[in-house]
């Protein structure tokens, strides 16, 4: 299994922090490896409640190899099975802001997530981090 390195995680974290600062949004940022384990984290003066949101968005993205909002679309269309899906794997968070990270060969290496802004802002911040290492 390929995993994001600490160096890559910090590069992504710095780029996401820079985007959040530009947007003046207090967020929490989480980066997990391919197994969903936390590699790096930053709380940019965000409220306490979004810490877990950021980690769950990142874990959701890496568990399914999809951005968290794409998984939300799947859950919504699950024909009544959405509740069970959301509560699997110690809870999924299927709103925008979690971005799956794949290396140049398309292999999943981890995920980055932002929480604290609107879903659109969170996705923009996470994508800025992802682009820094892809």
C-alpha positions, 0 to 999 in steps of 0.5 A: 500500500502506498501512503502519503509521506509526512513531507507531502502531508505538510506541503499539502497542509501549508497550501491549504492553510494559505488558501484558508488564510486568503479566504479569511476562514477559520478552519480545521484541516486534516490529512490522513494516509491510505489507511485513514490514519491522521498524518497531519492536522491544523486548527486555524482558530476554528471552533472545536466542533469542526475538528471531528468533521475535518477528520471524518471528511478525510476518512470518508474520502480515503475509505471510498477513494472519492471526494466526500461530496461525491460519496454524499451523492451516492448515499443520497441516491441509496434508496433508503439505505443512506442512514446505514451507510452514513453510520458505517465505519464509525460515521461518515461525513459526506459533505464537500471538503474531503478530497481523495489524494492519488499519486501520479499513477492514480494510486490512492495515498491519502486524503485531505479535508477542511471544515469550518467554511461553507461546503464550497469553501471547504472544498476549495481549501482542500483542493488547494492542498491537494494540488500542492502535491499532485 
